[in-house]
Amino acid sequence: MEAKSRNNLVVSYLTLGGIIIVAMMVFGILMLLTQGGMLDLSPAAFYQFLTIHGTGMVGAAALAAAGVMGYFLSQYVQLSKKIMTANLALFLIGVVMVIVGVFSFKYAGSWTFLYPLPKLSASAWGTVGALLYLFGMLILGVGFLLFYLDSGRAIMKKYGSLAKGLGWDVIAGKKSEDDAPPKAVIASTMVTIVNVTALTAGSAVLIMNVINVINPAFTVDPLLAKNLTYAFGHIFANSIIYMAVIAVYEILPRYANRPWKANRVFLIAWTMSTVFTLLIYTHHLLMDSVMPTWTLIMAQALSYANGLPVLVVTAYGALMIVYKSGIKWDVASGLLYLSMFGWVVGVVPAIVDATIVVNHVMHNTKWVPGHFHMYMALGACTMFFGFMYYLAKQDSYIKQTILDRLSFVAFALAIVSLSGSFLVSGALSTPRRWASHIPEWMGPAVFGAFAGVFAALAVTVFVIHFIRYIFRRKEKVSGDRNDEKLA
């Protein structure tokens, strides 16, 4: 794929993803204000907001992270421009269907669409709303599946197999560490493996739900449906940070002017995370006593283990790259480095929640969104926000202003505060996904809402900076051409 075409598509991925994230943050703030007793939102509207917030946030973050992956992976392998374009088009179609299903036909079954809820809604929504949402999700999934299949094809064409894309020949000693694949290829291979699996599982359970909505006589084992749903949802959401972290691997070494090559330990860590990520979704089913005992034990043990391999080698590597490097900090490098903190800290409450005895008490409380907001907002999203600033700096004459730097600080403090409010609510046993709170639960919700306002304002500044870059990059292209003529 030509560099110019690649960059145009990547810019579209990031712009659309950023705009949707800002919109979804507004819905999150409105929900917290409702739970805090400061806004009178009907329960039906609350659950519609909950559905669009969860679905939109994960979808938009995945699109932006796919842009990061596509940008850097295409520097090493030949990706298809048509497939990236198709993914973007299918994303837009799917988003429109989901929005219409949620707001025009009142679908409010949450992003989990747990069987048989899409059909059995107690008349809260009808068949049309459920089908629009389910088909919209299915179309979204098909687009992403095409993207990952094309990534796998390109990696296998260049390196011979996905195993070699993960560096197994280096791990086995058949090649030296100097011949290891680039970090972008290793991460992309891992994401390709886990997400093809996840999206296949998700497509299967979505089709099952569609058939059940159309013909209720068709039934599915609810435990099988739940396993497929979380095999899709947990893996797909988790993969966002594994795509976005490619920006850290590729950009921080350029700022520090130091190489960051993959060694055998790094390769082993990524292989371990590939396996663990496919298996640990079962920690969402620790409260399902009908699950086989061995799966729950595995969920707890591997959830502990999954927080270590890639995170440790990445966080430690980032520290070593920066240490005494004389790095020149700006918003881009600052966001990328901050994302390491968000990833490390965000994993801790997740590991706590994966403990069976804790999970039985905490999993249906706000402790879970506390971990997820820290991990996703201050980890994954911060990575591609950093990439947006890097791309703007490299490809245009646009300057970072004091407002950008203030927004960086505000974003960090606001997300820590927002996530902290969720964790405090979880410690108070405040249930998640409830439209109404008793007075004793309202304080943290109000605090979180105000923190969310500052976070949303900061992200708005990030997105506006990137949109300004879109218009200003043409000036750099023209300037570069004039320089060439003068030369």
N, C-alpha and C positions, 0 to 999 in steps of 0.2 A: 504494500500500500504506500503510495507516495506521501512524503512528509506533509505537504500542504493539505491534502485531502484528509490525512490522519488527524492533523491538528484541528481542522474545521469540525470534524465529528467529535473529537474529544472536547472541544469548546462547547459544542451543543449538549453533550452528556453532562458536563459540569454545570453549565448555566441552568438547564432544566432541573437538574438535581438540586442545585442551590435554592432556586426559587420555590420549589415544592417544599423543601425543608423549612424555609421561613414560614410558609403558609401553615404547615403542620405544627410548628411551634405555637402559632396563634391559637389553634384548636387546643393544644395542651394547656396553655395559660387559661383559657376559658373553662376547661374542665376543673383545674385546680381552684379557680375562683368560685366555681359552683360548689365544690366540696368544702371550701372554706366559708360558705354561707354568704359570700359577697355578690353572688350572681344567681338569679332565679332561672335556672335552665331546667326544662322538663326532663324527666328521666329518659324519654324516648330520644330527645335531641342529644342528651349526654352520651348515650350509647352509640348514636350515629357518629358523634365526634370521636369517641373512643375507637370506633372501627376505622374511620378514615385516618386518624392520627397514627395508629399502629401500622396500618397497611402502607400509608403514604410515606412515613418516615423510613421504613425498611426498604421500600421500593426505590425511593429517591436516593438514599445513601448507597444502595447497591448499584444504581445507574452511575452515580458519580465515581464510585470506586472502580467500576468496570471501565470508566474513562481513563483512570489512572493506569490500570492494568493494560488496557489497549495501547495507550501512549508509549509505555516503556517496553512492553513485550514486542510491539511491532518494530522496535529498533534491533531486535535479534532474530525474529522470524517473520514470515510473510503472512500477515493476516488479511482477510478478505474485507475490502471496503463495503461490498454489497451486504455482507452479513452484519457488519456494525450498523449500517444504515437500516437494515431490516429490523434489528433489535430496537433501535430508536423509534421506528415507526410503530412497531407492535406495542412498545411501551406506551406511546401516546394513545393508541386505540384502547389499550387495556385500562389506562388511567381514566379516560372519559367514561368507559362502561362502569367502572367502579364508582366514580363520582355520581353518575346518574342513578345507579342502583341504590346508593346510600342516601342521597339527598332527595331524589325525586320519588323513590319507591320505598324509602325508610328502612332499608336493610341495615341491621345493627347487630350482626352476629359476631363481631370482633374479627381480627385478622385470622384467628385460629379456625374459623368456620367449622367448629367441631360437629361432626355427625352425631345425631340427626338434626341439629339446631337449624341449619338453613331451611329445612322443611317444617319442623315443628316449632313455630315461632309464637304460638298462642295469639295468632292474628296480629302480631306487632308489625309484620311485613308480609307481603304476598309472594307468589311464585315468580312474578316478573323481577322483583327486586333481588331475590335470591339468585336467579339465573344470570342477571346482569353482573352481579358481583362475582359469581363463580366463573362465568365465562371470561370476564375481565381479568381475573387472576390467572386463568388458564392461558390466555393470550400473552400476558406478561411473562409467564413462565416459559412459553414456547420461544419468545424472543431471546431471553437469557440463555435458554438451552442451546439455541443455534450459535450464540456467541461463544459458549464454552466448548461446544463440539468443534467449532472452527479453530479455537485456540489449541485444543488437543491435536487436531489435524496438523496445524502448523508446527507445533512442537515435535510431533512424531516425524514429520517430514525432515526437519532440521537435525534432530538428535537421534532418531531411530526408534525411540519408544518413550512412553511416559516414565518408565523406570529410569531411563537415562536422563530424562528431564529432571528427575529428583536426585540424580547423581549417584544412583546405586552402583554403577561401575566404579566410581571413585571410592565409595564406601567399601566395596569388595576388594579394593587394591588393584584393580585392572587398569586404572588411570591415576595419574598424580593429581594432587589437589589443584595444581596450576591449570589443569584441564577441566575443572568443575564448571558446570553451567553457570551463567550469571544469576545473581540473586533474583532478578525479575523473572527469569525462566523457571527457577525452582518454585517460587511462590505461585506463579501462574499454573504450573503443573499440579501443585497441590490443590489449588482452588478448582481447577478443571475436574479433577477426580471427584472431589467431595460434592461439587455442585451439580455435576451430571447425575450423580446418585440422588441428591436431594430433590432436584427438579423432576426426576422420573417418579420418585415417590409422591411428590406433590401433585403432579399431573394425574397420577392414578387415583388418589383420594378425591381430587376435584371432580374427576369424571364420575366416580362413584356417587358423590353428592349430587351432581347434576341429574343422573339417572333417578336417584331417590326423590328429588324434587319433582321431576316430571311424572314418575311412576312410583308412588309410595310402597307399592307391593314389592319393589326391589329393596332388599335390606342388606346391610353389611354388619359384620361383627364390630361393635363399637370400639373394642380394644384394638383391633387391627387398624381401624380408621384413625384412632388417636395416635398410634405408633407411627403411621404413615404421615400424619399431619405434623407431628413434632420432628420426625426425621427430615421433613422438608423445612419447616420453619426454623428450627434451631440451627441446622447446618447452614442454611442459606444466610441467615442473619449473622452467624459467626464468620462466614467467609468474607464479609465486608471488610473486616479489619485485616484479613490476610491479603486482600487485593490492595487496600489502601497503603499498607506498610511498604509496598514496593517503592512508594515515593520517598520514604525514609531511607531505604537502602540505596536509592539512586541519587538523591539530592544532597543528603548530609555530607557524604564524602567529597562532593564538589565544593561545598562551603568550607569544609575543613582542609581541603587539598590533601587528602589522605586516601589510599586505597582501602577498600573494604571487601575483600574477596571471601568466597565461601570455602570453608575448610571442612574436614570430615565431621567434626562435632556439629557444625551448622547443618550439614546434610542429614545427619542422623536425627537431629531435632525436628527438622521439617517432615521427615518420614514418620516419626512418632506422632506428630500432630495430625498428619493425614489420617492415620489409623484411629487415633483417639477422637477426632472430630466426627468421624462417621458413627461412633458408638455411644458417645456420652449424652446424646439427646434424651436417653432414658432417665436422666436425673429429673426430667419434667414429669415423670410417671412414678416417682417415689411414693406418692400418696395412693397409688393404685395397687391395693393389696393383692389383686388378682394377677398382677404381673409375676412371671417366674422369679423366684428369689435371687437366682444367680444374676439376672439382668440388673436388679437393683443394687446388688453388691458391686457389680462391674461399674454401674453408673457412678457410685460414690468414689470408688478407687480411681477410676480413669478421669473423673472430673478433677480430682486433686492433681493427677499427673499432667493433665492437659494444660494446666495453668503454668507449667514450668518450661518445657523444652524451647519452643520458639520464642516465648516471651523473654526467657532468661538470656538466650544468645543474642536476641535483638536489643534488649535494654542494655545489657552489658556492652555489646558492640557499639551501640550509640554513645555510651559514656566514654569508651576508649577512643572512638573517632574524634570526639570533641575535646577530650582532656588535653590541655596544653597545646592545642592546635592553632591558637591565635585566630579562631573563627570570628568572622564579622557577622554579628547577629542582626537580623532584620525580622520582619513579621513572618516571612516564609520559613526561615530556619527556626525561629522561635516556636511557631506552631508545630512544626515537625518534631522538635525536641519535647515540647509540652505533651504531645501525643503519647510519648513513652510513659510519662507520669500517669496519664489517664488510663492507659492500658494496664499498668502495674497495679494501681490502686483499685481500678474497676473490677479486676479479677478477684480481689480478696473477698468481698461479700458474696461473690458467686461461689467460691470454694466453700465458704461457711454454709451457704444455703444448700450445697450439695451433700452435706452431712445428713444422713437419714433422720436422726433424732431432732435436728434443727429444722429440717425441711418440713416435717410433719406439723410444726408450729408456725414457721415463717413463710412458707412458699406462697400461700394465698394472701399475704400481706403486701404492703408497699415496699418491703425490703427488696423484692425482686426488681421493680422498676428503678429502685435506687441504684442497684448494681448496674442495670442495663443502661441507664442514662449516663452514668460515669464512663462506662466501658465504650458505649457507642458515641456519645457526644464529645467527650474529652479524649477519647482514643481514636476511633475510626474517622469520625467527621473532621476532627482536627487535622488528621493526616491529609485529607484531600483539600481542606481549606488552605493548608500550607502549600500544597501543590498548585492551587489556583494562584496564590501570590507569586510563587516561583515562576510559573508560566507567564504571568503578566510582566514580571521583571525581565525575563529572558527575551520576550517576543514583542516588546513595545517600549516606548519612552516614558510610560506612566510612572510616577513617583509615589512612594509610600509616604503618607502624611502623618501628622500627629494624631489625627482621628483614627487612622488604622492602628497605630500603636496603643492608643487608649482602648480601642475596641478589643484588642488582643488581651489586655489586662482584664477588662470587664467580662469578656467571655470566659476566661479561666476562673475568675472568682464566682461568676454567676452559675456556671455548671457545677462547680464544687458545692455551692450553696443549695442549688436545686436538688442535686443527688443526695446531699446530706439531709435535706428535709424529707425525702422519701425514706431514707434509712432510719431516721428518727421515728417516722410514722410506723415503719415496720417494727421497730423495737417496742412501740406502743400497741402493737397488734392491730393497727388500722388495716382493714381489709382493702385489697386492691379491686379495681373495677366496680366500685360502688358509687352510684351517683350522689348519694346523700351521706353526710357524716354527722355524728353526734358532736356536741360542742367540744368535748375533750379531744377530738381528732382534728379540729379545724385549724388550729394554730400553725402547724407545719405546712398545711396545704396553702394557707395565705402567704406564708413566707416563701414557699416554693413558687407561687404564682408571680410574686414580685421579682424573685431571682430570674424566673423565666422571661420576664419582660426585658431585663437587661441582656440576657443571653440572646433573645430574638433581635434586639437592636444591634448587638455586636455582629451577629451573623448577617444582618441586613447590610451593614457596612462592608463586610467581606464580599458579599454578592455584588453590591454596587461597584466596588473596586474592580471586580472581574468583568462586569458589564462595561465599565469605562474602558477597560483594556481591549475588549472586543472592537470598540470603535477606534481606539487609538493605535492598534497594531497595524492598521493600514498605513498609518503615517510612517511607521518604521520600515515597512516594506518599500514604500515610495522613497524614503530616505536612503535605504540601502542600495536601491537601484541607481539613485543619483550619484551616490558615492562610487559605485562601480563604473559609471560613465566618466566621472572625473578621473578615476584611476586609469 
